[in-house]
Amino acid sequence: MYAHKDNRVLAGGPGDNEDAVVLSFPPGKALVQTLYFLTPVVNDPYRFGRIAAANALSDVYAMGGVPFSTMNIVCFPMKKLSGEVLREVLRGGRDAVTEAGAVPSGGHSVEDDEIKYGLAVSGVVDPDRFASNRGVRPGDRLLLTKAVGTGVLATAVKGEMPGCDAMEDVLYAVCSRLNRAGGEVIASLGLTGATDITGFGLGGHLIELAEASRVTIDLRMHDVPLLPEALELAGMGMLPAGSICNRTHYLQRTVVAQGLDPVTLDLMFDAQTSGGLVLAVPPEKYDRAVAMLLAAGDLAADIGTAREPGEDALPLTIS
């Protein structure tokens, strides 16, 4: 299970042949638990493994936590594909977990007709300094750390559109990048509101934030960074089914300004894989948050603000 001995592992390490692992736990910390697994969004198995792992780790970072241990979740068609494909998926996942500094502690697999892979993740967080959906306050400015459009690009890659190899390179660069810097900003500055952007799309996750925090979020659509070719591909109908469902579901709770480009509006609800974080930043902490994100190589796109709910009480406006 492990390439080397990890002092955090008390039992279940290399050669122990255990079905579980016993880990020492840092004193004074709270436990963050999550799991996420998905079907391939790229063709290369190693890249898929890294992306799926980064996607699962993201929920811990979104709360200001640090990944501590992980377990693999694997569905694999052994009668159809070689074991080498599975080894590469697991190697990609392991490399992402190692980069995150977590303990890769086994997992479980079943035979299935379709590849599915992800992680169950346990993280640690300061019980007095973490972010959640309910922690956004009126006046907070919203920073987005990755560009939007991975759902559209993944659909184009699966459809083998012209230039799909280059699109896969873009997907890998964006989706395999850990949201560690955003998590560090949350913990360092004591931010209380944040989310990662995954299956509900940017608009859907902003609505989840707004409703939990009882605020209205004003999103400036043209300040949202888009991945290369995402707008063109969306205009060609490369919007995945999940994104269409997001738009149909969440637009009922959204005020949309007149005259907005409908294709760009679609991308606000594009279902993301391993998207960025949205950090709700009080004005007095804004400059430090931006500086920390940029120093780490992340985006710090200022995409909107939170305010007291309006008379219509809808959680999201897009202008």
C-alpha positions as CSV (number, residue, x, y, z in Angstrom):
1,M,0.0,0.0,0.0
2,Y,2.8,2.4,0.7
3,A,6.1,3.3,-0.9
4,H,7.8,4.0,2.4
5,K,7.1,3.9,6.1
6,D,5.0,6.7,7.5
7,N,5.2,7.4,11.2
8,R,1.5,8.2,11.3
9,V,0.7,4.6,10.5
10,L,0.4,2.5,13.7
11,A,-1.0,-0.6,12.0
12,G,-1.9,-1.5,8.5
13,G,1.3,-0.5,6.8
14,P,3.5,-2.4,4.3
15,G,3.5,-6.1,4.9
16,D,0.8,-6.0,7.7
17,N,-1.9,-7.6,5.5
18,E,-4.6,-5.7,7.4
19,D,-8.1,-4.8,6.2
20,A,-7.9,-1.5,8.0
21,V,-5.3,1.1,9.0
22,V,-4.7,2.7,12.4
23,L,-3.4,6.2,12.3
24,S,-2.2,8.6,15.0
25,F,-4.3,11.7,15.0
26,P,-3.1,15.3,15.6
27,P,-4.2,16.6,19.0
28,G,-6.6,19.5,19.1
29,K,-7.8,19.0,15.5
30,A,-11.3,18.2,14.1
31,L,-12.0,15.5,11.5
32,V,-13.2,16.4,8.0
33,Q,-14.5,13.5,6.0
34,T,-15.7,13.3,2.3
35,L,-15.7,10.9,-0.6
36,Y,-16.0,11.4,-4.4
37,F,-15.6,9.2,-7.4
38,L,-16.3,9.6,-11.0
39,T,-16.0,8.2,-14.5
40,P,-13.1,9.2,-16.8
41,V,-13.0,12.8,-18.1
42,V,-9.8,12.2,-20.1
43,N,-8.4,9.3,-22.0
44,D,-5.1,8.8,-20.3
45,P,-5.5,6.6,-17.3
46,Y,-2.7,8.2,-15.2
47,R,-4.2,11.6,-15.8
48,F,-7.6,10.4,-14.9
49,G,-6.4,9.0,-11.6
50,R,-4.7,12.3,-10.7
51,I,-7.8,14.3,-11.6
52,A,-10.2,12.1,-9.7
53,A,-8.0,12.2,-6.6
54,A,-7.6,16.0,-6.8
55,N,-11.3,16.3,-7.2
56,A,-11.9,14.3,-4.0
57,L,-9.3,16.1,-2.0
58,S,-10.9,19.5,-2.9
59,D,-13.7,19.2,-0.4
60,V,-11.2,19.1,2.5
61,Y,-9.4,22.2,1.1
62,A,-12.7,24.0,0.7
63,M,-13.2,23.9,4.5
64,G,-9.7,25.1,5.2
65,G,-8.6,21.6,6.1
66,V,-5.5,19.5,5.3
67,P,-5.9,16.0,3.8
68,F,-4.7,13.4,6.3
69,S,-5.5,10.0,4.9
70,T,-7.3,8.5,1.8
71,M,-8.8,5.2,0.7
72,N,-9.3,4.3,-3.0
73,I,-12.7,3.6,-4.4
74,V,-12.4,1.5,-7.6
75,C,-14.8,0.0,-10.1
76,F,-13.0,-1.6,-13.0
77,P,-13.9,-3.9,-16.0
78,M,-11.1,-6.5,-15.6
79,K,-12.5,-8.7,-18.4
80,K,-12.3,-5.8,-20.9
81,L,-9.2,-3.8,-19.9
82,S,-5.7,-4.7,-18.9
83,G,-4.4,-4.5,-15.4
84,E,-1.9,-1.9,-16.6
85,V,-4.7,0.6,-17.1
86,L,-5.8,0.1,-13.5
87,R,-2.3,0.4,-12.2
88,E,-1.9,3.7,-14.0
89,V,-5.2,5.0,-12.6
90,L,-4.0,4.1,-9.1
91,R,-0.6,5.6,-9.7
92,G,-2.1,8.9,-10.7
93,G,-4.3,8.9,-7.6
94,R,-1.4,8.0,-5.4
95,D,0.8,10.8,-6.8
96,A,-1.9,13.4,-6.1
97,V,-2.4,12.0,-2.5
98,T,1.4,12.1,-2.0
99,E,1.5,15.7,-3.2
100,A,-1.2,16.6,-0.7
101,G,0.9,15.0,2.1
102,A,-1.8,12.5,3.0
103,V,-1.5,8.8,3.9
104,P,-2.6,6.5,1.0
105,S,-4.3,3.8,3.2
106,G,-5.7,1.1,0.9
107,G,-9.3,1.0,-0.3
108,H,-11.8,-1.3,-2.0
109,S,-12.5,-2.4,-5.6
110,V,-15.3,-4.2,-7.5
111,E,-15.6,-5.4,-11.0
112,D,-17.9,-3.2,-13.1
113,D,-18.6,-2.6,-16.8
114,E,-17.4,1.0,-16.5
115,I,-14.3,2.5,-14.9
116,K,-15.0,4.6,-11.9
117,Y,-12.4,5.9,-9.5
118,G,-12.1,8.3,-6.6
119,L,-11.2,8.6,-2.9
120,A,-12.6,8.6,0.5
121,V,-10.7,11.3,2.3
122,S,-10.2,12.2,5.9
123,G,-8.7,15.6,6.7
124,V,-7.9,17.6,9.8
125,V,-9.0,21.1,10.5
126,D,-8.8,23.6,13.3
127,P,-12.2,23.3,15.0
128,D,-12.3,27.1,15.5
129,R,-11.0,28.1,12.1
130,F,-12.8,26.5,9.2
131,A,-15.0,27.6,6.3
132,S,-18.5,26.3,5.3
133,N,-21.4,27.1,3.1
134,R,-23.1,28.9,6.0
135,G,-20.2,31.3,6.6
136,V,-20.7,34.0,3.9
137,R,-21.5,37.5,5.2
138,P,-22.9,40.6,3.5
139,G,-20.1,42.6,2.1
140,D,-17.9,39.6,1.4
141,R,-16.1,39.7,-2.0
142,L,-15.9,36.4,-3.9
143,L,-12.7,35.1,-5.3
144,L,-12.6,32.2,-7.8
145,T,-9.3,30.2,-8.1
146,K,-9.8,28.3,-11.4
147,A,-11.3,29.1,-14.7
148,V,-14.7,27.5,-15.7
149,G,-15.5,25.2,-18.6
150,T,-14.1,21.7,-17.7
151,G,-17.5,20.0,-18.4
152,V,-17.6,21.4,-21.9
153,L,-14.0,20.5,-22.7
154,A,-14.5,16.9,-21.2
155,T,-17.5,16.4,-23.5
156,A,-15.5,17.5,-26.5
157,V,-12.7,15.1,-25.6
158,K,-15.1,12.2,-25.2
159,G,-16.6,13.1,-28.6
160,E,-13.1,13.2,-30.1
161,M,-13.6,16.7,-31.5
162,P,-10.8,18.1,-33.6
163,G,-8.0,19.3,-31.3
164,C,-9.2,17.0,-28.5
165,D,-5.6,16.1,-27.5
166,A,-4.8,19.8,-26.8
167,M,-8.1,20.0,-24.9
168,E,-7.1,17.0,-22.8
169,D,-3.8,18.8,-22.0
170,V,-5.8,21.8,-20.8
171,L,-8.1,19.7,-18.7
172,Y,-5.2,17.9,-17.1
173,A,-3.4,21.1,-16.2
174,V,-6.5,22.6,-14.6
175,C,-8.2,19.6,-13.0
176,S,-5.1,17.9,-11.6
177,R,-4.1,21.0,-9.7
178,L,-4.7,20.8,-6.0
179,N,-6.8,23.5,-4.3
180,R,-4.2,23.5,-1.5
181,A,-3.5,27.3,-1.8
182,G,-7.1,28.2,-1.3
183,G,-7.3,26.0,1.7
184,E,-4.3,27.7,3.2
185,V,-5.8,31.1,2.6
186,I,-8.9,30.0,4.5
187,A,-6.9,28.7,7.4
188,S,-4.4,31.6,7.5
189,L,-7.0,34.4,7.3
190,G,-9.7,32.7,9.2
191,L,-12.3,32.9,6.4
192,T,-15.6,31.4,7.3
193,G,-17.3,31.0,3.9
194,A,-16.1,29.0,0.9
195,T,-17.0,26.2,-1.5
196,D,-15.4,24.1,-4.2
197,I,-16.9,24.2,-7.7
198,T,-17.8,20.7,-8.9
199,G,-21.0,19.0,-10.3
200,F,-23.5,21.8,-9.6
201,G,-21.5,24.3,-11.6
202,L,-20.4,27.8,-10.5
203,G,-24.0,29.1,-10.4
204,G,-25.3,26.1,-8.5
205,H,-22.6,26.1,-5.8
206,L,-23.1,29.9,-5.4
207,I,-26.8,29.3,-4.7
208,E,-25.8,26.6,-2.2
209,L,-23.6,29.1,-0.5
210,A,-26.2,31.9,-0.6
211,E,-29.1,29.8,0.8
212,A,-27.0,28.3,3.6
213,S,-25.7,31.8,4.6
214,R,-29.0,33.6,4.0
215,V,-27.5,36.1,1.7
216,T,-27.9,37.1,-1.9
217,I,-24.9,36.7,-4.2
218,D,-24.4,39.1,-7.1
219,L,-22.3,37.4,-9.8
220,R,-20.7,39.4,-12.5
221,M,-20.7,37.0,-15.4
222,H,-18.1,38.6,-17.6
223,D,-15.6,38.7,-14.7
224,V,-15.7,34.8,-14.6
225,P,-12.6,33.4,-16.3
226,L,-13.3,30.8,-19.0
227,L,-11.1,28.0,-20.2
228,P,-9.7,28.3,-23.8
229,E,-12.3,27.2,-26.4
230,A,-15.0,26.7,-23.7
231,L,-17.3,29.4,-25.1
232,E,-16.9,28.2,-28.7
233,L,-17.6,24.6,-27.8
234,A,-20.6,25.5,-25.7
235,G,-22.0,27.4,-28.7
236,M,-21.5,24.2,-30.7
237,G,-23.7,22.2,-28.3
238,M,-20.9,20.6,-26.3
239,L,-22.7,21.2,-23.0
240,P,-22.9,17.9,-21.0
241,A,-26.3,16.6,-19.7
242,G,-25.4,17.5,-16.2
243,S,-24.8,21.1,-17.1
244,I,-28.2,21.3,-18.8
245,C,-29.8,19.9,-15.7
246,N,-28.0,22.4,-13.5
247,R,-29.2,25.3,-15.7
248,T,-32.8,24.1,-15.7
249,H,-32.8,23.5,-11.9
250,Y,-30.9,26.5,-10.7
251,L,-32.2,29.2,-13.0
252,Q,-35.5,29.1,-11.1
253,R,-33.7,30.6,-8.2
254,T,-31.7,33.2,-10.2
255,V,-32.3,36.7,-11.4
256,V,-30.7,37.1,-14.8
257,A,-30.1,40.6,-16.2
258,Q,-31.5,41.2,-19.7
259,G,-29.3,41.0,-22.7
260,L,-26.7,38.5,-21.4
261,D,-25.2,36.1,-23.9
262,P,-27.1,32.8,-23.4
263,V,-24.1,30.6,-24.2
264,T,-21.9,32.3,-21.6
265,L,-24.8,32.0,-19.2
266,D,-24.9,28.3,-19.9
267,L,-21.3,28.1,-18.8
268,M,-22.1,29.5,-15.4
269,F,-23.9,26.2,-14.7
270,D,-21.4,23.9,-16.5
271,A,-20.8,20.9,-14.3
272,Q,-17.1,21.0,-13.3
273,T,-14.7,18.3,-12.4
274,S,-12.0,19.4,-9.9
275,G,-12.9,23.1,-10.3
276,G,-11.5,25.9,-8.2
277,L,-12.6,27.3,-4.9
278,V,-14.8,30.3,-4.3
279,L,-13.6,32.1,-1.2
280,A,-15.9,34.7,0.5
281,V,-13.4,37.3,1.7
282,P,-14.2,40.3,4.0
283,P,-13.0,43.6,2.5
284,E,-10.3,44.0,5.2
285,K,-8.7,40.6,4.2
286,Y,-9.2,41.0,0.5
287,D,-5.7,42.2,-0.5
288,R,-4.0,39.6,1.6
289,A,-6.1,36.8,0.1
290,V,-5.4,37.9,-3.5
291,A,-1.7,38.2,-2.8
292,M,-1.5,34.7,-1.3
293,L,-3.4,33.1,-4.1
294,L,-1.4,34.8,-6.8
295,A,1.9,33.9,-5.1
296,A,0.9,30.3,-5.1
297,G,0.1,30.4,-8.8
298,D,-3.7,30.3,-8.5
299,L,-6.2,32.6,-10.0
300,A,-7.8,35.3,-7.8
301,A,-10.7,36.3,-10.0
302,D,-13.0,38.8,-8.3
303,I,-16.4,37.6,-9.6
304,G,-19.0,39.1,-7.3
305,T,-20.2,40.1,-3.8
306,A,-22.6,39.0,-1.1
307,R,-25.3,41.3,0.3
308,E,-28.4,41.2,2.4
309,P,-31.3,39.4,0.6
310,G,-33.5,41.5,-1.6
311,E,-37.2,41.7,-1.6
312,D,-37.5,38.7,-4.0
313,A,-35.3,36.7,-1.6
314,L,-33.7,34.8,-4.6
315,P,-30.2,33.7,-3.7
316,L,-28.4,34.6,-6.9
317,T,-28.3,37.4,-9.4
318,I,-26.3,37.3,-12.6
319,S,-25.4,40.5,-14.5
